[in-house]
């Protein structure tokens, strides 16, 4: 990863609500001294994730808050109208851990 090459004394942590996205990063970038794959989570809970992993200080946060095409087109997430399925609009595939869906709101 280019940022690790340029800044050798940093640590990058992968946190994403989509387990497929975390797996994609794991498969694309071998774990080295710069990149650490913590867990599937939400940026909202970053303080809890950092405490759990004994990280007391950060110098910056680089957040990718966008979507991947696969997330929108994939069945079972409820973003696409191409399948006859509930309106979920969630990154999680584990609906037991989702407190509510877009269908509940609408």
N, C-alpha and C positions, 0 to 999 in steps of 0.2 A: 504494500500500500504506500502510495507516494508520501503521505504525511509522515509515516514512520521513517522513511528514508531521510526526509528533510530534518525532522526533529527527533533525534534518536533517544532523547531522555523523557519522552512522553509515554503515557499509557492510554490506550483507547479501550473503551468498554462498550460492548454491544448490548443494547437493551431495546427490545421491540415487542409490541403486543402480538405480533404475528410470528408464531413459531417457525413458519416456513421462511420468513425473512432472516431470522437468526441462523437457521440452518444454511441458508444461501451464503451468508457471510462466512460461516464456518468452512463451507466447502470452497469458497472463492479465495480466502486468505488464510493460509496455514497459521496456526497459533504461534506467535513468536513473542519476544519480550515487549512488544508494543501493543499488540491486540489481545484483549481478553474477552471471552464470551461468558457473560455472567448468566443471564436468564431471560426468559420471556417476561416482560413486565411493561409498565407504563411510565412514561417520563414524569407523570404526576407523582409517582412514588419513588423518585430517584433518591431522596434522602434516606428512605428505609433501605433501599437496595445498597447504597453506599455504606451505611452503618452495618448491615448484615455481612458485608464483605470487608469490613475493617478499613475502609477508605475514608480518611478524615478530612482531606483537603483536595480540591480540584482547582485547576488554573483556568479552565474553560469548559464549555459544553458545546459540542457540535451536534445539532439535532436535525435529522431528516424527518420532516413531518408530513411527507407526501405519501402518495399511493403508487403501487406498481400495477401495471396492466393486469398481471396475473391475479391480483387481489380483487379487481373489479369483475373480471370475466369468469373467475372460478365459481363453480356451483358450490352450494352449501354455505356461502357467506352472506347471501341475500343482497348483493349489490346489483346484480344483473337482472334485466327483464327477459333474458333469453331462455330462462328456465322457469317452470311453474313451481315456485317455491316461496316460502314466507319472506317478507321484507325484514331482514335481520340487520343488515348494514353494520356488521361487526368484524373485527380482524380475528377474533378468536374462533377457533373451530370447536372449542369445548363450551357448548351452550349452558352447561351446568354452572359455569363460573361467570356468566354474563348476567348482571342484575336485571337488565331490561333490553329490549330490542327496538328498532325503529317501528316495527309493527305495533308494539305496545303504545308508543307515543302517538302514532297516527290514528 
